[in-house]
């Protein structure tokens, strides 16, 4: 559930990852591409395990960051989004979340 300020109650209790984590997992190129795509996201949703959103990049892709447990994991239904592969859509969801959705 998102609060009026855009941050979920889960985030307010504990921020479980940061931009440095996304950089380490995805690399600089995907981080920068994700930054561009972060503005295209709608339907950003969070539960106690994951953050997911629809990223519009020519087509609509559902991307998720699973933030419970270690290490972080992800999923995306794009052609480059094999389970655990940090595509730019997953990075975009992570960045959008960190920026307050």
N, CA and C atoms as a LAMMPS dump frame, in Angstrom:
ITEM: TIMESTEP
0
ITEM: NUMBER OF ATOMS
303
ITEM: BOX BOUNDS ff ff ff
-5.0000000000000000e+02 5.0000000000000000e+02
-5.0000000000000000e+02 5.0000000000000000e+02
-5.0000000000000000e+02 5.0000000000000000e+02
ITEM: ATOMS id mol type element x y z
1 1 1 N 0.842 -1.187 0
2 1 2 C 0 0 0
3 1 3 C 0.879 1.24 0
4 2 1 N 0.637 2.151 -0.932
5 2 2 C 1.435 3.364 -1.039
6 2 3 C 0.843 4.439 -0.133
7 3 1 N 1.708 5.202 0.498
8 3 2 C 1.257 6.294 1.346
9 3 3 C 1.069 7.542 0.5
10 4 1 N 0.56 8.586 1.105
11 4 2 C 0.317 9.834 0.384
12 4 3 C 1.605 10.433 -0.175
13 5 1 N 2.736 10.186 0.452
14 5 2 C 4.006 10.742 -0.027
15 5 3 C 4.647 9.85 -1.077
16 6 1 N 3.997 8.74 -1.452
17 6 2 C 4.523 7.889 -2.505
18 6 3 C 5.39 6.752 -2.004
19 7 1 N 5.759 6.739 -0.776
20 7 2 C 6.57 5.661 -0.214
21 7 3 C 5.658 4.671 0.502
22 8 1 N 5.934 3.426 0.315
23 8 2 C 5.119 2.427 0.975
24 8 3 C 5.487 2.344 2.451
25 9 1 N 4.648 1.729 3.211
26 9 2 C 4.955 1.5 4.627
27 9 3 C 6.156 0.581 4.769
28 10 1 N 6.291 -0.377 3.87
29 10 2 C 7.45 -1.286 3.916
30 10 3 C 8.736 -0.493 3.739
31 11 1 N 8.774 0.441 2.795
32 11 2 C 9.967 1.228 2.543
33 11 3 C 10.297 2.086 3.751
34 12 1 N 9.282 2.623 4.38
35 12 2 C 9.521 3.484 5.525
36 12 3 C 10.161 2.716 6.664
37 13 1 N 9.875 1.421 6.772
38 13 2 C 10.492 0.619 7.82
39 13 3 C 11.934 0.28 7.495
40 14 1 N 12.212 -0.036 6.229
41 14 2 C 13.548 -0.47 5.863
42 14 3 C 13.737 -0.359 4.364
43 15 1 N 14.682 0.445 3.961
44 15 2 C 15.029 0.502 2.547
45 15 3 C 16.009 -0.642 2.314
46 16 1 N 15.64 -1.591 1.482
47 16 2 C 16.39 -2.836 1.379
48 16 3 C 17.414 -2.855 0.256
49 17 1 N 17.404 -1.869 -0.618
50 17 2 C 18.416 -1.777 -1.662
51 17 3 C 18.543 -0.329 -2.091
52 18 1 N 19.609 -0.036 -2.802
53 18 2 C 19.845 1.318 -3.273
54 18 3 C 20.339 1.308 -4.71
55 19 1 N 20.589 2.493 -5.235
56 19 2 C 21.046 2.613 -6.616
57 19 3 C 22.382 1.902 -6.829
58 20 1 N 23.258 1.921 -5.832
59 20 2 C 24.545 1.218 -5.946
60 20 3 C 24.341 -0.278 -6.154
61 21 1 N 23.32 -0.849 -5.517
62 21 2 C 23.016 -2.273 -5.714
63 21 3 C 22.587 -2.534 -7.153
64 22 1 N 21.74 -1.657 -7.686
65 22 2 C 21.292 -1.818 -9.071
66 22 3 C 22.464 -1.701 -10.042
67 23 1 N 23.362 -0.766 -9.775
68 23 2 C 24.551 -0.614 -10.616
69 23 3 C 25.406 -1.882 -10.586
70 24 1 N 25.629 -2.426 -9.406
71 24 2 C 26.446 -3.629 -9.275
72 24 3 C 25.811 -4.828 -9.973
73 25 1 N 24.496 -4.927 -9.939
74 25 2 C 23.799 -6.071 -10.533
75 25 3 C 23.593 -5.939 -12.037
76 26 1 N 23.381 -4.731 -12.521
77 26 2 C 23.002 -4.543 -13.922
78 26 3 C 24.091 -3.906 -14.782
79 27 1 N 24.982 -3.147 -14.176
80 27 2 C 26.001 -2.437 -14.942
81 27 3 C 25.561 -1.037 -15.298
82 28 1 N 26.541 -0.215 -15.66
83 28 2 C 26.295 1.211 -15.929
84 28 3 C 25.337 1.426 -17.098
85 29 1 N 25.511 0.678 -18.211
86 29 2 C 24.67 0.88 -19.399
87 29 3 C 23.195 0.617 -19.104
88 30 1 N 22.909 -0.478 -18.422
89 30 2 C 21.504 -0.783 -18.109
90 30 3 C 20.944 0.162 -17.054
91 31 1 N 21.795 0.619 -16.142
92 31 2 C 21.344 1.596 -15.155
93 31 3 C 20.917 2.884 -15.859
94 32 1 N 21.708 3.355 -16.803
95 32 2 C 21.37 4.591 -17.513
96 32 3 C 20.119 4.404 -18.386
97 33 1 N 20.007 3.272 -19.047
98 33 2 C 18.796 2.994 -19.85
99 33 3 C 17.576 2.878 -18.933
100 34 1 N 17.747 2.249 -17.778
101 34 2 C 16.666 2.151 -16.799
102 34 3 C 16.221 3.507 -16.295
103 35 1 N 17.187 4.417 -16.162
104 35 2 C 16.862 5.782 -15.715
105 35 3 C 15.926 6.468 -16.72
106 36 1 N 16.181 6.258 -18.015
107 36 2 C 15.323 6.815 -19.069
108 36 3 C 13.929 6.188 -19.009
109 37 1 N 13.876 4.884 -18.8
110 37 2 C 12.593 4.162 -18.814
111 37 3 C 11.773 4.354 -17.539
112 38 1 N 12.394 4.802 -16.468
113 38 2 C 11.673 4.947 -15.195
114 38 3 C 10.459 5.859 -15.326
115 39 1 N 10.531 6.838 -16.22
116 39 2 C 9.406 7.747 -16.418
117 39 3 C 8.252 7.148 -17.198
118 40 1 N 8.423 5.946 -17.733
119 40 2 C 7.366 5.316 -18.533
120 40 3 C 6.528 4.331 -17.727
121 41 1 N 6.865 4.141 -16.473
122 41 2 C 6.241 3.092 -15.659
123 41 3 C 4.864 3.516 -15.178
124 42 1 N 3.928 2.587 -15.28
125 42 2 C 2.663 2.782 -14.591
126 42 3 C 2.359 1.51 -13.801
127 43 1 N 1.373 1.602 -12.997
128 43 2 C 0.946 0.473 -12.16
129 43 3 C 2.039 -0.01 -11.212
130 44 1 N 2.876 0.895 -10.681
131 44 2 C 3.888 0.484 -9.707
132 44 3 C 3.179 -0.048 -8.476
133 45 1 N 3.563 -1.227 -8.07
134 45 2 C 2.9 -1.905 -6.959
135 45 3 C 3.962 -2.553 -6.082
136 46 1 N 3.736 -2.542 -4.787
137 46 2 C 4.641 -3.182 -3.859
138 46 3 C 3.86 -4.033 -2.872
139 47 1 N 4.401 -5.198 -2.585
140 47 2 C 3.934 -5.973 -1.448
141 47 3 C 5.15 -6.227 -0.569
142 48 1 N 5.023 -7.07 0.424
143 48 2 C 6.142 -7.257 1.351
144 48 3 C 7.326 -8.003 0.743
145 49 1 N 7.166 -8.57 -0.464
146 49 2 C 8.242 -9.33 -1.104
147 49 3 C 8.816 -8.66 -2.339
148 50 1 N 8.001 -7.938 -3.085
149 50 2 C 8.406 -7.479 -4.413
150 50 3 C 7.856 -6.101 -4.743
151 51 1 N 8.521 -5.499 -5.728
152 51 2 C 8.043 -4.276 -6.355
153 51 3 C 7.849 -4.628 -7.821
154 52 1 N 6.717 -4.266 -8.386
155 52 2 C 6.525 -4.56 -9.799
156 52 3 C 5.844 -3.371 -10.472
157 53 1 N 6.032 -3.316 -11.767
158 53 2 C 5.43 -2.244 -12.541
159 53 3 C 5.431 -2.599 -14.011
160 54 1 N 4.629 -1.886 -14.757
161 54 2 C 4.579 -2.046 -16.203
162 54 3 C 5.46 -0.969 -16.824
163 55 1 N 6.474 -1.417 -17.574
164 55 2 C 7.43 -0.511 -18.208
165 55 3 C 7.088 -0.451 -19.694
166 56 1 N 6.929 0.755 -20.213
167 56 2 C 6.572 0.935 -21.619
168 56 3 C 7.827 1.273 -22.416
169 57 1 N 8.231 0.323 -23.26
170 57 2 C 9.462 0.43 -24.052
171 57 3 C 9.181 -0.149 -25.439
172 58 1 N 8.323 0.53 -26.18
173 58 2 C 7.859 -0.019 -27.455
174 58 3 C 6.688 -0.962 -27.226
175 59 1 N 6.827 -1.832 -26.277
176 59 2 C 5.77 -2.727 -25.786
177 59 3 C 5.702 -2.55 -24.278
178 60 1 N 4.666 -3.096 -23.676
179 60 2 C 4.538 -3.056 -22.221
180 60 3 C 5.148 -4.331 -21.645
181 61 1 N 6.078 -4.161 -20.695
182 61 2 C 6.726 -5.295 -20.05
183 61 3 C 6.474 -5.24 -18.551
184 62 1 N 6.131 -6.377 -17.977
185 62 2 C 5.966 -6.477 -16.534
186 62 3 C 7.316 -6.843 -15.932
187 63 1 N 7.817 -5.986 -15.059
188 63 2 C 9.117 -6.204 -14.43
189 63 3 C 8.957 -6.19 -12.92
190 64 1 N 9.744 -7.044 -12.235
191 64 2 C 9.662 -7.166 -10.775
192 64 3 C 11.043 -7.22 -10.153
193 65 1 N 11.169 -6.57 -9.003
194 65 2 C 12.348 -6.69 -8.158
195 65 3 C 11.875 -7.357 -6.876
196 66 1 N 12.458 -8.497 -6.553
197 66 2 C 12.142 -9.209 -5.315
198 66 3 C 13.166 -8.778 -4.277
199 67 1 N 12.705 -8.05 -3.262
200 67 2 C 13.622 -7.44 -2.311
201 67 3 C 13.702 -8.143 -0.969
202 68 1 N 13.071 -9.287 -0.84
203 68 2 C 13.184 -10.048 0.4
204 68 3 C 14.251 -11.109 0.199
205 69 1 N 15.111 -11.217 1.167
206 69 2 C 16.18 -12.197 1.066
207 69 3 C 17.411 -11.595 0.423
208 70 1 N 18.419 -12.375 0.374
209 70 2 C 19.669 -11.918 -0.215
210 70 3 C 20.212 -13.028 -1.076
211 71 1 N 20.656 -12.758 -2.246
212 71 2 C 20.712 -11.458 -2.902
213 71 3 C 19.357 -11.065 -3.48
214 72 1 N 19.277 -9.823 -3.936
215 72 2 C 18.085 -9.36 -4.647
216 72 3 C 17.882 -10.243 -5.873
217 73 1 N 16.645 -10.407 -6.276
218 73 2 C 16.364 -11.144 -7.506
219 73 3 C 15.336 -10.368 -8.317
220 74 1 N 15.119 -10.817 -9.549
221 74 2 C 14.25 -10.059 -10.439
222 74 3 C 13.619 -10.965 -11.481
223 75 1 N 12.616 -10.4 -12.161
224 75 2 C 11.942 -11.057 -13.282
225 75 3 C 11.46 -9.971 -14.23
226 76 1 N 11.446 -10.299 -15.527
227 76 2 C 10.844 -9.411 -16.523
228 76 3 C 10.372 -10.279 -17.679
229 77 1 N 9.271 -9.897 -18.305
230 77 2 C 8.773 -10.687 -19.424
231 77 3 C 9.266 -10.184 -20.778
232 78 1 N 10.318 -9.343 -20.79
233 78 2 C 10.918 -8.907 -22.05
234 78 3 C 11.805 -10.019 -22.617
235 79 1 N 12.201 -9.922 -23.878
236 79 2 C 13.053 -10.951 -24.474
237 79 3 C 14.405 -11.12 -23.766
238 80 1 N 14.887 -10.077 -23.099
239 80 2 C 16.176 -10.13 -22.409
240 80 3 C 16.023 -10.449 -20.926
241 81 1 N 14.821 -10.703 -20.485
242 81 2 C 14.538 -10.794 -19.057
243 81 3 C 14.449 -12.185 -18.484
244 82 1 N 15.43 -13.009 -18.73
245 82 2 C 15.451 -14.338 -18.104
246 82 3 C 15.474 -14.166 -16.589
247 83 1 N 14.915 -15.126 -15.844
248 83 2 C 14.921 -14.997 -14.381
249 83 3 C 16.326 -14.716 -13.849
250 84 1 N 16.415 -13.682 -13.024
251 84 2 C 17.687 -13.31 -12.437
252 84 3 C 18.542 -12.399 -13.295
253 85 1 N 18.126 -12.118 -14.499
254 85 2 C 18.893 -11.235 -15.384
255 85 3 C 18.379 -9.808 -15.227
256 86 1 N 19.254 -8.897 -14.92
257 86 2 C 18.89 -7.527 -14.61
258 86 3 C 18.816 -6.682 -15.876
259 87 1 N 17.675 -6.775 -16.566
260 87 2 C 17.451 -5.968 -17.773
261 87 3 C 17.122 -4.536 -17.366
262 88 1 N 17.089 -3.654 -18.353
263 88 2 C 16.821 -2.239 -18.083
264 88 3 C 15.41 -2.005 -17.543
265 89 1 N 14.465 -2.899 -17.826
266 89 2 C 13.09 -2.737 -17.326
267 89 3 C 13.039 -2.975 -15.816
268 90 1 N 13.74 -3.993 -15.363
269 90 2 C 13.815 -4.281 -13.925
270 90 3 C 14.518 -3.128 -13.207
271 91 1 N 15.6 -2.656 -13.79
272 91 2 C 16.324 -1.522 -13.209
273 91 3 C 15.403 -0.301 -13.126
274 92 1 N 14.619 -0.054 -14.171
275 92 2 C 13.692 1.073 -14.181
276 92 3 C 12.696 0.968 -13.031
277 93 1 N 12.165 -0.211 -12.781
278 93 2 C 11.236 -0.4 -11.664
279 93 3 C 11.944 -0.101 -10.344
280 94 1 N 13.171 -0.597 -10.185
281 94 2 C 13.927 -0.323 -8.975
282 94 3 C 14.181 1.163 -8.775
283 95 1 N 14.578 1.844 -9.832
284 95 2 C 14.836 3.288 -9.732
285 95 3 C 13.574 4.078 -9.44
286 96 1 N 12.48 3.727 -10.1
287 96 2 C 11.206 4.402 -9.862
288 96 3 C 10.795 4.255 -8.407
289 97 1 N 10.962 3.077 -7.873
290 97 2 C 10.66 2.82 -6.46
291 97 3 C 11.538 3.687 -5.548
292 98 1 N 12.834 3.713 -5.84
293 98 2 C 13.755 4.492 -5.006
294 98 3 C 13.449 5.985 -5.062
295 99 1 N 12.921 6.442 -6.193
296 99 2 C 12.579 7.865 -6.342
297 99 3 C 11.219 8.203 -5.755
298 100 1 N 10.537 7.239 -5.201
299 100 2 C 9.262 7.49 -4.553
300 100 3 C 8.053 7.184 -5.381
301 101 1 N 8.256 6.462 -6.499
302 101 2 C 7.155 5.971 -7.313
303 101 3 C 6.415 7.019 -8.016
